[in-house]
Amino acid sequence: MATKAPWCAVTATVEVIGGRWKPTILFHLKDQPRRFNELRRLVPGITQRMLTLQLRALEQDGVVARTVHNSVPPHVEYSFTRKGLTLGPILDAMEAWGKANGQGRRRA
């Protein structure tokens, strides 16, 4: 019988913001709300389906809000929730680390 691992704050954070796409999506939402297609252009290589799945997961975790604007044509905008705003320092630290240590890394 396997024993349950003790709760870990880092694991809890990685479960919300980890993966190939979520950190980049969150980085682009950090400073301003974005429309779906704008995010798609800002995150190279992501498919429409994957972006949709990642945004839904972030919304379900309570860090991203989806706002539907009833305009002609209608559009959807994604932004940080109050909880999502608390990720700002983490994203800033990741950006600083990448600038300091990411030179020469291969892009996927």
N, C-alpha and C positions, 0 to 999 in steps of 0.2 A: 504494500500500500504506500503510495507516494505521500510525502508530507507537504503541506502547503507552505510555500515560501512566505517569509514575513513581508508585510507591506513595505514598499520602497517608493519614496517620493519621485525619484528620477524615473523609475519605470512608469509611474502614473503620468508623468509629463510626456514621456516618449510615446505612450499609448495615444495621447491626444494630438501631439504635433509631429510625431515621427513618420517616417516613410520617405519615398522618393519625391513626392510632389507637395505634401502639406507645408513644409517649411518655406518653399518658394512662393506658394500661394499666399501664406500668411505674411511673408515679407512684403509682397506687393499690396496687401490690404492694410499694412501698418500705418501708412500716412494718410490714406484717403479711401473712400468707398470706390469700388470698381464695378463696372458692368461685366457680364459674363464673357462677352467676346473680347473685351479689353484684357481680361485675365488670360484668356486663351492665347492672345498675341504675346503677352508678357512672359508666359511659361512655355518656352519652346519644347516641342516634342510631345506635349500632353494632348491626348485625344479629347474630343468633346465629351464622350462617355466618362472617361476617367476624371475629367474636371468636375463633371456633375456629381459623380460618386464621392469625390474628395470634399467638395463643398457641402454636400448633404451630411457627411460624417462630421465635419467641423461645426455645422449648424446643430446637429444632434448633440454634440459635446458642449454646446453653449458658448462657443468662442466666436462664431460668425453668425450674423443676422442676414436674412434674405428679405429684401423689401421690393414689393411689386408696385411699380408706379403706373397708375391708370392714365396713361397719356396715349396719344396717337403718334407713332405706333407705341404699344406698351413695352416697357422694358423692366428688367430686374437688376437690382443693384445689391452688391454684397459689401458688408462692412463689419468691423469688430463690434462685439457686444462689450459691455462693461468688463465682463470676465476676460474677453479676448484682449482688451487693452492691457491687461496685466502681463501679457506675453511680450510686450514691447521691449523691455530690458533683455529678455532672453534672445530675441531676434537681433537686437543691436549688438549683443555680445557675439552671436554667431557671425554677423556681418564683419565685425572687427577682427575676429579670429580668421575668417576667410581672406580678408585683405592682407593680414600679416603672414598667413601660412599657406594660402591656397595657390600662390603663383606656380605655374608649371603643372598644375593638376589637369588631368585629362577631363574634358567635358563629355558627358554621355549624349 
